[in-house]
Amino acid sequence: MTRLIPIREAILAGVILLLLILISSRFSGFVAPSNLANVFNDTAPLIILALGQMVVILTRCIDLSVAANLALTGMAVAMINVAMPGLPILVIIAIAILLGAIMGAINGVLVWKLAIPPIVVTLGTMTIFRGIIFLMSDGKWVNSHEMSPAFTGFPRTVLLGLPVLSWIAILCVIVFGVMMSRTQFGRSIFAVGGNPQAAVYTGINVGKTQFWAFVVSGALAGLTGYLWVARYAVAYVDIAGGFELEVVAACVIGGISIAGGIGSVGGAVLGALFLGVVKNALPVVNISPFWQLAISGSAILIAVAFNARAGRTKGRIILKSAETIQ
């Protein structure tokens, strides 16, 4: 299993590289460093959300409320900024993360304490969160002229050639890379997804681990909510509508097994980058954006088929080993 993950990531990285070569043959400017930096910046919100979704999926759950969490948090901090334009940006970010974590905790409690299937819980909260946005905003938009320059300018501030939004995504990748490989929480995530029954015998609380996975996913969704609204300088009810499907797609394409227990930070990032390159490249080469859905869907099917084949191979090895012992 551990050997398959680097191979899968290498294949996906090769596909992305091949895609860039094909695109550059028709439009060489696409692979210019400045444009690739813009593509990465466009993909940064997806990378951040994919990291949170990865943690949830690894525990055999799924969070379909991330986009609604993003939208609700974004609207909330935009309205706070309008009411208190002098509030420091770090305080705004802290509020966004806290609000997102609370919404994630609601999902986690319902899954943990009431044993409701995660897909049912998050479908329900997704609708509730969208409804709350409408109630709190009365269906109105918060536009750029109502937001303070500091609020909208922070994610766009360029440091060392990249906007702050990109640096935040890079920081999240580093933090999650360390967390998943070097901490007890990361090991618990893999243990719960790999074999929940065995995890219980080792002293791991499966429900509690899944709860914290939802909290992490919610906190990242809250952070992305501020970054999204500030970058695009607008907040409304339907922000990021359907974006949760892209987040799940990025994880699946990156080799995160829906069955739990298999995946990596690198895979989630590469899956998000694949979708980001496809999304940005299609208009450049004069291909209808609707092809993005077909390409993404095909990539998901191929990734799932690859995971299923890997699982069958592992099963045959186990059976063969058992026969050898007998």
N, C-alpha and C positions, 0 to 999 in steps of 0.2 A: 504493500500500500504506500509506504513512504517513498518507494522508487517511482511510482506512477505520477506522483504530484510534480516533480521537476520535469518529467517528460511531457506531461500535459501542458505545463506552463511554457516549455520550450516550443511546443507545437503552436500554441496560441500566439506567442511572440513572433514566431516565423510567419504565421498567417498575417499578422498586423504589418510586419515588414514587407511581405509580398504585396499586400494591399497598398501600402505607401508607394512601392515601386511602380505598380500599375497606374496609380493615380498620377504620379510624377511624369509618366510617359505622355500623358495628355495635358497636364498642367503642372509644369515644373515648379511654379511658385508655391504649390501646396506644401512642399517639403522644406521650404525655407525656414530657418530656425525661428524667425519671428512668428510665422504662421503656425508652426508646430506648438509654439508657446501659447498662442491663442486657442488652439484646439485643446491643449491640456487645461487651460483656464476654463474653457467651456465645459469640460468634462469633470472638473473638480467637484461640483456638487454631487454628481453621480458616484464618484469615487468615495466620497465621505459617507454617503448613504449606503453604498454597497458594503463598506466595512461593517457597519452596524447590522445590516441584513445578514451578512456572513455569520456573525456571532449567533444570531437567532436561528438560522437554518442549520448550523452545526449541532444545535441542541434538539433537532428534529421538530422545530417549530417554524413558523413563518409570520412575518409582520407586513400586512397589507395596508397598514394605516400610516406608513411613514410619510407619504406625500400629503395626506390630510394633516398630520402632525406638523409638517413643514409649513403648510399654508396657515394653520391656526396660529402657530408661534410667530410667523412672519407678520400676520395681521396684528397680533397683540403688540409686538415690539414697535411696529410702525405707528400704531395709535398712541403708544406710550411716548414715542419720540415727538409726535405732534403735540401732545399735552405738555411734555417736559423736554423741550428741545435742548436744554443745557445738560441733560443727564449724560455722564461720561459713557463712551462707547463700551468700555470694559464692563460697566454695570449692565448695559443693554445686552451684551453677549452672555453675561452670567444669568440674566433673567431668561433669555432664550433657551439656554441649556437646561436651566431648572424647569421651565415649563415643559420642554420636550421630555425630560426625564420623568416628570409627573405623569404625563400621558403614557409613556412607556410603562411606568409602574402600574397604571390601571390595567393595561393589557396583561402584564405579568401576574398580577393578583388574580385576575379572572381565570387565567390558565392554571396557575398554581393551586389556588385554594378551592376553586369551583370545578376544576378539571374540565373546563369547556374547551373543545378543540380550538387550537390557535387560529385556524383560518376563519372560524365562525366569530371568534372574539374580535379579530382585527377587521373583518368586514363590517361588523357592527360599529366598532369605535370609529372606523373610517367615515361612516355616514354621520355619526354623532358629531365628530369634530368639524366636518364640513357644515353641518347645521348650526353649530355654535358660532362659526365664523360669520354666517349670515345674520344671526341674532345680534352679535356684538357690533357688527358694522352697519346693520340695517341695509345690507346689500350694496353699500356704497364703496367706492374705491378710495384708497389713500394714494395720492399722486406725488410725483417728484417735487413739485413746488411746495408741498406741505411738509416734506421731510427736511431735516437740517443737513447742511453740506457735510458735516462730520459723519452723520449717519450713513449717507450714501457714498461718501468718499473712501471710507476705511477699506472695504474689500478691493477697491480699485487702485489703491496706493501701490506704486511700483517700488519693489526692493530688489536690488541685484538683478534687474531685468525681468522679474516676474511680479505679477500683482499679489497682494496679500492673500487673496482667495486661493491662489495656487500654493502658496507657502503653507497655508492652513491645511490643505489637502495633503501635502508632503509630510507635514508634522503628524497628522493623523495616521498616515501609513507607517511612519517610524514607530509611533507609540503602540499601534496595534501589532506591529511586527514583534516588538519586544514582549508585549502583553501575552500574545498567543503562544510564544515559544519559551518564555522565561519565567512566567508566573504561575502560581497555583490555580488562579482563576482560568487562565488559558488552558491548562491541562484538564481542568474540570469540564470545560466546554467540550473538548474532544472526547473525554471519557463518557459524558452523558449522551452524546450523540452516537458514539461508537457502540456502547452496550450499557443501557440504563440499568439493567439488573445487576451487572457486575459493578457499576459505579456505586450503587447502594451499598454493596458489601464492602467497598473500600472506604465508606464513611461519607460519601458525597451525597448531599441532598439534591436530588434531581429537580424537584419543583423550584427550589430556591435558586438553583443555578439558572434555570430557564427564566425565572423572574428577573434576575440581574442582567441576563442577556437582553430582555425587552427594555430594561432601563437604559442600558448602553445604546441600543438602537434608537430609543426615543430621544436621548440626550443629543446624539449626532443629528437626528432629524430637526431638533430645536435649533442647534447651531446653524444648520444649513438653511433653516427658515429665515434667520436674520440675514445670512450671506446672500440668499436668493433675492429677497425683497430689496436689500440695500444695493445690490448690483444692478438689478433691473429698474430700481426706483419706482416701484408700483406694488400695491398690495390689493388683492381682490379675492372673492370667494373661491374661484376656480383655479387659483395658482397651482401649477404643477399637477393638473388633472391627468390622471393615468400614469404619472411618473413612477408610481410604485411598481408597475409592470416592468419598466426599464431597469429598475433596481434589482428585481428578482432575476431578470434576464441576464444582467451583468454577472450576478453570482453563479448562475447555472452555466453560462458560457465559460466562466473562469474555473469551472471544475468543482464548485461547491456542491456536494451531493445533497439532493433533497431528502435522502434517507438519513442524513446527519452523519457527523463524525469524520467526514473526509472533505478536505479543502485547505486553502491557505490564503494568507493576505495577498501574496503575489498574484494568485489566481483571480481574486476579486478585482484587483487593480487592473490586471490585463483585460478582464472581461469588460470592465467599464471603459477602458481605453479603446477596445475594439468597437464598441457601440459609438463612442465619441468620434472616432475616425470615420466610421460609416456615415454618421449623421452630418458631419461637416463636409465630407467629400462628395456626396451625391449631388448637391446643388452645383458644386464646382465643375463637375464633369457632365452637367446637363442631363442627369438622370432623375426621374421623378422621386420625390421624397417618399412616396408610397412604397418604393422598393425597399426602403429601410425596414419596413415591417416584415417583408418577405425574407430579407437577408437575416434579420434578427431571429425570426422564427426558425429558419433553416439552421442557423448556428445553435439554437437551443436544442433542436431535435438531434443534431449531430453530437452535441455535448452530452445529452442524456443517454444516447445510444452508446457513447464511449464509456460513460460511467457504468451502464448496465453490463457491458461486455467485461469491464474490469472486475465487476462484482462476480460474474459467472466464472471468470478465470480463477479468482481467489477461492471460490467455492470448490472448484475442481482440485486445486492444490491441496486444500484441507482434506478432501475425501481421499486423495491419493496417499497423503501422509498417514491417514488413519488405517488404510489398507496395509501400508508398509509395516505399521506397528503390530497389526494383527498377525 
